[in-house]
């Protein structure tokens, strides 16, 4: 019997108190809550790229990339630049016809409203690449990087199609 009482007293000294258990649970909960925003940001990309393709004219040193950008966030997404290891110059342009003349205007910033999409298509908005560093062949993919105003980037792979592609 003496042994049982001794064991009870000893176990009680090592058993965690309710207060210690609650403190540990609170610390664990705080750590989990701190992780949630970063986990959510890693899982949801604010800018979704769809159907990226490039029209390649044989022998030309420039080409246009077309795609659809969809803002999946609740905040505006602003594209402030584009780059590509395949070309020395990359810019967002818009083609328009004024007085029968085709004109191109460069965009420094492209704002995509929350929940909206912007289509880059022939005869309108496009990404212009020039100064290719190597030969670009039909069927290849050309890498691009969209630079956003918050400092993040979005990788794009544009499939090269023939000049008559739509």
C-alpha positions as CSV (number, residue, x, y, z in Angstrom):
1,X,0.0,0.0,0.0
2,X,2.8,2.3,0.8
3,X,4.1,1.8,-2.7
4,X,0.8,2.8,-4.3
5,X,0.6,6.1,-2.3
6,X,4.2,6.9,-3.2
7,X,3.4,6.3,-6.8
8,X,0.4,8.6,-6.7
9,X,2.4,11.4,-5.2
10,X,5.2,10.9,-7.7
11,X,2.9,10.7,-10.7
12,X,1.0,13.9,-9.6
13,X,4.3,15.8,-9.5
14,X,5.0,14.8,-13.2
15,X,1.5,15.0,-14.6
16,X,0.9,18.1,-16.6
17,X,-1.4,20.6,-15.0
18,X,-4.5,21.9,-16.8
19,X,-2.8,25.3,-16.9
20,X,0.3,23.9,-18.6
21,X,-1.8,22.0,-21.2
22,X,-3.8,25.1,-22.0
23,X,-0.7,27.2,-22.4
24,X,0.8,24.6,-24.8
25,X,-2.4,24.5,-26.8
26,X,-2.6,28.3,-27.0
27,X,1.0,28.5,-28.2
28,X,0.2,25.8,-30.9
29,X,-2.9,27.7,-32.0
30,X,-1.0,31.0,-32.3
31,X,1.7,29.2,-34.5
32,X,-1.0,27.7,-36.7
33,X,-2.8,31.0,-37.2
34,X,0.4,32.7,-38.1
35,X,1.0,30.1,-40.9
36,X,-2.5,30.4,-42.5
37,X,-1.9,33.6,-44.5
38,X,1.3,32.3,-46.0
39,X,-0.3,29.0,-46.8
40,X,-3.2,30.7,-48.4
41,X,-1.0,32.9,-50.5
42,X,1.1,30.0,-51.6
43,X,-2.0,28.1,-52.8
44,X,-3.9,30.8,-54.6
45,X,-2.2,32.7,-57.4
46,X,-3.7,36.1,-57.8
47,X,-3.0,36.1,-61.6
48,X,-3.9,33.1,-63.7
49,X,-2.4,32.8,-67.2
50,X,-4.4,31.0,-69.9
51,X,-3.7,30.0,-73.5
52,X,-0.4,31.7,-74.0
53,X,0.9,31.4,-77.5
54,X,3.2,33.3,-79.9
55,X,2.8,34.0,-83.6
56,X,6.1,33.6,-85.4
57,X,6.7,35.1,-88.7
58,X,9.6,33.3,-90.5
59,X,12.7,35.4,-90.7
60,X,11.3,38.2,-88.5
61,X,13.2,39.4,-85.4
62,X,10.0,40.2,-83.5
63,X,6.9,38.4,-82.6
64,X,3.7,38.9,-80.6
65,X,2.5,36.8,-77.7
66,X,-1.2,36.4,-76.9
67,X,-2.8,35.1,-73.8
68,X,-5.6,35.7,-71.2
69,X,-4.8,37.1,-67.8
70,X,-7.4,36.4,-65.1
71,X,-7.3,38.1,-61.7
72,X,-8.5,35.5,-59.2
73,X,-8.1,37.8,-56.2
74,X,-10.2,40.5,-54.5
75,X,-7.6,43.2,-55.2
76,X,-6.5,44.7,-58.4
77,X,-3.4,43.1,-60.0
78,X,-1.0,45.4,-61.8
79,X,1.5,44.1,-64.4
80,X,4.4,46.5,-64.5
81,X,6.8,44.6,-66.8
82,X,7.6,41.5,-68.8
83,X,10.9,39.9,-69.5
84,X,12.1,36.8,-71.4
85,X,15.4,35.1,-71.6
86,X,14.6,34.4,-75.3
87,X,14.5,38.1,-76.4
88,X,16.4,41.3,-75.7
89,X,13.3,43.5,-75.7
90,X,9.9,42.6,-74.3
91,X,7.0,45.1,-73.9
92,X,3.2,45.1,-73.5
93,X,1.7,46.9,-76.5
94,X,-1.7,47.6,-77.9
95,X,-2.4,47.9,-81.6
96,X,-5.1,50.3,-82.8
97,X,-6.2,51.6,-86.2
98,X,-6.3,55.4,-86.4
99,X,-7.2,57.0,-89.8
100,X,-6.5,53.8,-91.5
101,X,-3.0,53.5,-90.0
102,X,-2.0,50.8,-87.6
103,X,-0.4,52.2,-84.4
104,X,1.2,50.6,-81.4
105,X,1.1,52.1,-77.9
106,X,3.3,50.7,-75.1
107,X,1.9,50.0,-71.7
108,X,3.9,50.8,-68.6
109,X,1.2,49.4,-66.3
110,X,-1.7,47.1,-67.0
111,X,-4.4,47.0,-64.2
112,X,-6.6,43.9,-64.0
113,X,-9.6,44.4,-61.8
114,X,-10.6,41.9,-59.2
115,X,-12.4,38.9,-60.7
116,X,-11.9,40.2,-64.3
117,X,-9.9,38.9,-67.3
118,X,-7.9,40.8,-69.9
119,X,-7.4,39.1,-73.3
120,X,-4.3,39.7,-75.3
121,X,-5.3,39.0,-78.9
122,X,-4.3,39.7,-82.5
123,X,-5.2,43.3,-83.5
124,X,-5.3,44.5,-79.9
125,X,-3.3,44.0,-76.7
126,X,-0.2,41.8,-77.0
127,X,3.3,41.2,-75.6
128,X,5.9,42.2,-78.2
129,X,9.3,40.4,-78.2
130,X,12.2,41.5,-80.3
131,X,15.9,40.8,-80.6
132,X,15.7,37.0,-80.3
133,X,18.8,35.4,-78.8
134,X,18.4,32.2,-80.8
135,X,16.2,30.7,-83.5
136,X,12.6,30.2,-82.5
137,X,10.8,27.2,-84.0
138,X,7.2,26.4,-84.4
139,X,6.1,24.0,-81.6
140,X,8.7,25.3,-79.1
141,X,7.7,27.2,-75.9
142,X,9.1,30.6,-75.2
143,X,9.5,31.5,-71.5
144,X,8.2,34.8,-70.2
145,X,8.0,36.4,-66.7
146,X,5.3,38.8,-65.8
147,X,6.4,41.3,-63.1
148,X,3.7,42.6,-60.8
149,X,3.6,45.8,-58.9
150,X,3.9,44.0,-55.5
151,X,7.3,42.6,-56.6
152,X,6.0,39.1,-57.3
153,X,6.4,37.4,-60.7
154,X,4.4,35.0,-62.8
155,X,6.1,32.5,-65.1
156,X,4.5,32.0,-68.6
157,X,5.3,29.5,-71.3
158,X,4.0,30.6,-74.7
159,X,3.7,27.9,-77.4
160,X,5.1,29.1,-80.8
161,X,2.5,28.8,-83.6
162,X,2.7,29.5,-87.3
163,X,2.0,33.0,-88.7
164,X,-1.5,32.1,-89.8
165,X,-2.6,30.8,-86.4
166,X,-5.6,32.4,-84.7
